[in-house]
Amino acid sequence: MTPLCLIISIRTLPGRRAAFLRGISRNAAHALREEPGCLRFDVIGDPEDENAFWVYEVFTDTDALAAHRRTPHFLAWQDEKAELVVPESQVDRLGPLLFGEG
């Protein structure tokens, strides 16, 4: 089965960067520790814009991603995130992992 990658671009509201990083790191830690279908969860900062981020997640398959989106920690993060990011700034891209090392 081919792993599935989710790449997200997102912008935080001015002054909310630290809170965003605390919240998303908590979500990532839970996902990696508690979800066997979550293989990778990275947050990348834009070196030219402190409020811009990319999130790179890898799941074993679509069922693992769907399960992730139903977890209490993900749902709590969605509520928290709504107060931290620019509305409608999140863009998700989903595709198969064709090559990777790790």
Secondary structure as UniProt FT lines:
FT   STRAND          4..12
FT   TURN            14..15
FT   HELIX           17..34
FT   TURN            36..37
FT   STRAND          38..46
FT   TURN            47..48
FT   STRAND          49..59
FT   HELIX           62..68
FT   TURN            69..70
FT   HELIX           72..81
FT   TURN            82..84
FT   TURN            87..88
FT   STRAND          91..96
//
